């Protein structure tokens, strides 16, 4: 799969921009602030229906305008797929595939698999559990539509249960029968989600460790583990045993929406004990493992976006990553960088077709 053509109107810093891409390697070079990352984000937008960096649609519109349009023409399985994503202030976002609007955006997830590697990925280490859960859910959802639907349903039930808890507190009342309905729904959906996450980590961990050793180029004891309250008890029991706490807090304090991923090196949290280089290698290994995991399950090779990759790794390691296209492990790659010469030195040694765009 590859992106042949991209058209932007009023997207972030662009009035109007059209780009024709190479099917293998594309390099976006220029000073900071010219829009290199915005082009990559537009590609991400077409594949996921939202920005990688800012999910608030109004904030992706160019200043002093009231709408944006992003269009792309993909080649997938020898078919042309035209995707359009548009948004106007005061209306709902629209995503169309070959001229036909999606009724549910979730139907589009996984159709155009893509992995982004960005400096903002450091949030996976330094931010809270929500960021790591979203990473895990994003990887699984690209290849498992049932999982994605269960996540959406589970989120709605938690919201409804929280509203009920607030109602109980505001009206000084309590109705166990109504609460039990939400408990049962959460238990059913949460158990399925938990099981899928367990299976995912079992499959993902060996791929991740292999990628880390490739990047770090030395043996280091790194690990990735799934932490869940459901590992020790059923969700139904957890909900029943924590009802007093939930009523006091007025929200649901237990469930798979509290799960986390633990990142360690030599048995210690990488956030505290990993060097900057180890953290960078850890994050890129996570993303490359995501790429390979999705590729195994999808019917096509994901697009890979490398945003400011030289800020994360030295030139030799970037050469190693980009060089993987020679093994046909990768499909289309996009690289953004501030130094045109540095980027060209890397890609010309790969002996694959490439284009360089100066913005």
CORSUL-V39044 format. One record per residue. SS is DSSP state (helix for helix, strand for strand, loop for the rest). PHI is phi in radians with two decimals (NA if undefined). PSI is psi in whole degrees, -180 to 180 (* if undefined). Layout:
BEGIN
ss=<SS	SS>
phi=<PHI	PHI>
psi=<PSI	PSI>
END
This chain:
BEGIN
ss=<loop	strand	strand	strand	strand	strand	strand	strand	strand	strand	strand	loop	loop	strand	strand	strand	strand	strand	strand	strand	loop	loop	loop	loop	strand	strand	strand	strand	strand	loop	loop	loop	loop	loop	loop	helix	helix	helix	helix	helix	helix	helix	helix	helix	helix	helix	helix	helix	loop	loop	loop	loop	loop	loop	loop	loop	helix	helix	helix	helix	strand	loop	loop	loop	loop	loop	strand	strand	strand	strand	strand	strand	strand	strand	strand	strand	loop	loop	strand	strand	strand	strand	strand	strand	strand	strand	strand	strand	loop	loop	loop	loop	loop	strand	strand	strand	strand	loop	loop	strand	strand	loop	loop	loop	helix	helix	helix	loop	loop	loop	loop	loop	loop	strand	strand	strand	strand	loop	helix	helix	helix	helix	helix	helix	helix	helix	loop	loop	helix	helix	helix	helix	helix	helix	helix	helix	helix	helix	helix	helix	helix	loop	loop	loop	helix	helix	helix	helix	helix	helix	helix	helix	helix	helix	helix	helix	helix	helix	helix	helix	helix	helix	helix	helix	helix	helix	helix	helix	helix	helix	helix	loop	loop	loop	loop	helix	helix	helix	helix	helix	helix	helix	helix	helix	helix	helix	helix	helix	helix	helix	helix	helix	helix	helix	helix	helix	helix	helix	helix	helix	helix	helix	helix	helix	helix	helix	helix	helix	helix	helix	helix	helix	helix	helix	helix	helix	loop	loop	loop	loop	loop	strand	strand	strand	strand	strand	strand	loop	helix	helix	helix	loop	loop	loop	helix	helix	helix	helix	helix	helix	helix	loop	helix	helix	helix	helix	helix	helix	helix	loop	loop	loop	loop	loop	loop	helix	helix	helix	loop	strand	strand	strand	strand	strand	strand	loop	loop	strand	strand	helix	helix	helix	helix	loop	loop	helix	helix	helix	helix	helix	helix	helix	helix	helix	helix	helix	helix	helix	helix	helix	helix	helix	helix	helix	helix	helix	helix	loop	loop	loop	loop	loop	strand	strand	strand	strand	loop	loop	helix	helix	helix	loop	loop	loop	helix	helix	helix	helix	helix	helix	helix	helix	helix	helix	helix	helix	helix	loop	loop	loop	loop	loop	strand	strand	strand	strand	strand	loop	loop	helix	helix	helix	helix	helix	helix	helix	helix	helix	loop	loop	loop	loop	loop	strand	strand	strand	strand	strand	loop>
phi=<NA	-2.64	-1.64	-1.57	-2.54	-2.34	-2.27	-2.13	-2.33	0.96	-1.71	0.95	-1.60	-1.73	-1.24	-2.71	-2.65	-2.23	-2.32	-1.94	-1.79	-1.36	-1.25	-1.98	-2.16	-2.32	-2.02	-1.88	-2.15	2.66	-1.15	-1.08	1.59	-1.50	2.00	-1.02	-1.14	-1.14	-1.14	-1.07	-1.17	-1.12	-1.10	-1.05	-1.00	-1.14	-1.50	-2.11	1.33	-2.75	-1.30	-1.24	-1.78	-2.50	-1.26	-1.39	-1.02	-1.08	-1.47	-1.76	-1.51	-1.05	-0.97	1.23	-2.21	-2.16	-2.74	-2.43	-2.37	-2.15	-2.19	-2.49	-2.06	-1.82	-1.91	-2.38	0.89	1.11	-2.19	-1.54	-2.10	-1.72	-2.01	-2.23	-2.20	-2.39	-2.63	-2.18	-0.93	1.52	-2.25	-1.48	-1.14	-2.13	-2.15	-2.11	-2.02	0.91	1.51	-1.85	-1.21	-1.34	-1.29	-2.17	-1.06	-1.07	-1.17	-1.53	-1.12	1.65	-1.20	-2.10	-1.11	-2.69	-2.25	-1.92	-2.00	-2.47	-0.98	-1.23	-1.09	-1.02	-0.99	-1.06	-1.58	-1.59	-1.55	-1.40	-1.09	-1.01	-1.15	-1.25	-1.10	-1.08	-1.07	-1.04	-1.13	-1.13	-1.16	-1.13	-1.14	-1.16	-2.16	-2.46	-1.20	-1.11	-1.07	-1.06	-1.13	-1.11	-1.07	-1.09	-1.11	-1.07	-1.05	-1.16	-1.13	-1.06	-1.06	-1.15	-1.14	-1.10	-1.10	-1.14	-1.09	-1.15	-1.10	-0.99	-1.18	-1.19	-1.87	0.86	-2.39	-2.77	-2.37	-1.11	-1.10	-1.14	-1.07	-1.09	-1.07	-1.21	-1.04	-1.12	-1.15	-1.08	-1.09	-1.09	-1.24	-1.13	-1.13	-1.14	-1.11	-1.04	-1.09	-1.17	-1.16	-1.05	-1.10	-1.07	-1.08	-1.01	-1.42	-1.35	-1.02	-1.09	-1.14	-1.06	-1.10	-1.13	-1.13	-1.09	-1.12	-1.08	-1.36	-1.26	1.04	-2.82	-1.35	-2.46	-1.47	-1.90	-2.63	-2.45	-2.32	-1.70	-1.94	-2.54	-1.10	-1.34	-1.22	-1.98	-2.75	-1.33	-1.13	-1.07	-1.12	-1.05	-1.13	-1.18	-1.32	-1.93	-1.13	-1.12	-1.12	-1.11	-1.14	-1.21	-1.39	1.15	-2.72	-1.44	-1.63	-2.26	2.42	-1.25	-1.34	-1.96	-1.13	-2.58	-1.95	-1.80	-1.86	-2.31	-2.36	0.94	1.43	-2.08	-1.00	-1.18	-1.05	-1.70	-1.98	-1.52	-1.20	-1.06	-1.14	-1.15	-1.13	-1.09	-1.10	-1.05	-1.16	-1.21	-1.09	-1.01	-1.25	-1.20	-1.13	-1.01	-1.01	-1.19	-1.09	-1.14	-1.06	-1.09	-1.72	-1.49	-1.67	-2.74	-1.52	-1.11	-1.36	-2.05	-1.89	-1.99	-1.64	0.85	-1.11	-1.23	-1.30	-1.77	-2.39	-1.32	-1.09	-1.12	-1.28	-1.10	-1.01	-1.09	-1.15	-1.15	-1.14	-1.11	-1.15	-1.15	-1.51	1.05	-1.31	-2.01	-1.79	-1.65	-2.15	-2.05	-2.20	-1.96	-2.79	-1.51	-2.03	-1.09	-1.10	-1.07	-1.13	-1.13	-1.04	-1.28	-1.31	-1.22	-1.41	-1.44	1.06	-2.17	-1.17	-2.72	-2.28	-2.04	-1.95	-1.70	-1.76>
psi=<139	158	121	-38	139	134	131	138	121	33	113	-114	2	129	-57	132	134	134	137	121	156	144	-10	-70	133	127	126	114	155	173	164	139	-1	-13	14	-51	-32	-34	-45	-40	-33	-40	-44	-42	-42	-32	-27	-7	12	164	147	-32	-32	100	-6	109	-40	-26	1	0	139	143	142	16	170	13	163	156	130	125	142	148	113	151	115	123	45	23	146	128	115	120	134	132	123	153	135	137	134	-1	176	148	147	132	126	141	117	42	-8	122	144	137	-40	129	-30	-23	-20	-23	128	-15	-39	83	140	147	131	132	121	154	-27	-9	-17	-22	-28	-30	-44	-22	-175	-177	-28	-40	-42	-36	-43	-38	-51	-47	-37	-40	-48	-42	-27	-20	4	97	-34	-41	-45	-44	-38	-40	-46	-46	-43	-44	-40	-41	-42	-43	-43	-41	-41	-40	-39	-42	-39	-39	-44	-46	-43	-33	6	52	174	137	100	-36	-46	-42	-38	-32	-46	-37	-45	-41	-43	-42	-47	-50	-43	-37	-42	-42	-46	-45	-41	-38	-39	-47	-38	-49	-40	-39	-36	-37	-47	-37	-44	-47	-38	-43	-39	-44	-36	-44	-47	-25	28	159	124	144	88	154	159	120	153	125	122	141	-25	-6	-23	-15	161	153	-35	-45	-42	-44	-42	-40	-18	18	-37	-42	-44	-39	-38	-41	-24	29	166	114	-7	154	178	-12	3	3	162	165	136	124	120	156	126	35	2	153	128	-24	-38	-34	-6	138	169	-41	-40	-39	-41	-46	-39	-47	-43	-35	-39	-47	-39	-35	-39	-45	-51	-37	-47	-41	-38	-35	-23	168	15	165	128	153	143	124	123	100	120	46	-30	-18	-16	-32	159	169	-35	-41	-35	-43	-40	-46	-49	-33	-16	-18	-23	-28	4	24	-25	160	-107	136	138	133	132	142	155	-15	108	-43	-43	-44	-46	-35	-36	-51	-30	-21	-7	-22	41	162	146	161	144	127	121	118	*>
END
